[in-house]
Amino acid sequence: MKKQIIISAVAIVILTLGFSGCFGNDSNDELNKFIGTWNHGTIPASRPLIFTSDGNCDYMGDQAIWELKNEKLVVNLTDHNIELIFDYEFLDDNKLLILTNTETEQTDDYIKQ
């Protein structure tokens, strides 16, 4: 009986450790989707969006800081003291990014370079 309890306890610990890797990484996965250079899909001459893993961003030529907050993309333009908030959606195996400005409701599409 004692042996079964020890085996059960060890099995529970192993299962707990195994499943802990499956949970809690969703936010990092979501952040990683943004990282890289995104070119405007319909205005090729437009400057790209460049998201880096350290939270910095080049937002069409303006320096910015970006983060995900309340399931929104928040971009703070550091030189202009402006906060932009976007609804976002990834399509085409995360190679297409649709951004909708929550204030103006303007929607733009970006293609990952």
SULPEFEN-V732033 format. One record per pair of residues at least 6 apart in sequence whose C-alpha atoms are under 8 Angstrom apart, sorted by the first residue. I is the first residue (numbers start at 1). J is the second residue. Records with the same first field share a line. If there is no record, write none. Layout:
I: J + J
This chain:
31: 67 + 68
32: 53
33: 94
34: 51
35: 50 + 51 + 52 + 53
36: 50 + 51 + 52 + 112 + 113
37: 48 + 49 + 50 + 51 + 112 + 113
38: 48 + 49 + 50 + 110 + 111 + 112 + 113
39: 46 + 47 + 48 + 49 + 110 + 111 + 112 + 113
40: 46 + 47 + 48 + 108 + 109 + 110 + 111
41: 108 + 109 + 110 + 111
42: 109
46: 60
47: 60 + 61
48: 58 + 59 + 60 + 61
49: 57 + 58 + 59 + 60
50: 57 + 58 + 59
51: 57 + 58 + 66
55: 65 + 66 + 67
56: 63 + 64 + 65 + 66
57: 63 + 64 + 65 + 66
58: 64
59: 77
62: 77 + 78 + 79
63: 77 + 78 + 79
64: 75 + 76 + 77 + 78 + 79
65: 75 + 76 + 77 + 78
66: 73 + 74 + 75 + 76
67: 73 + 74 + 75
68: 74
71: 87
72: 85 + 86 + 87 + 88
73: 85 + 86 + 87 + 88
74: 83 + 84 + 85 + 86
75: 83 + 84 + 85
76: 82 + 83 + 84
77: 83 + 84
84: 101
85: 101 + 102 + 103
86: 99 + 100 + 101 + 102
87: 99 + 100 + 101 + 102
88: 97 + 98 + 99 + 100
89: 97 + 98 + 99
90: 96 + 97 + 98
91: 97 + 98
95: 111 + 112
96: 109 + 110 + 111 + 112
97: 109 + 110 + 111 + 112
98: 107 + 108 + 109 + 110
99: 107 + 108 + 109 + 110
100: 106 + 107 + 108
101: 107
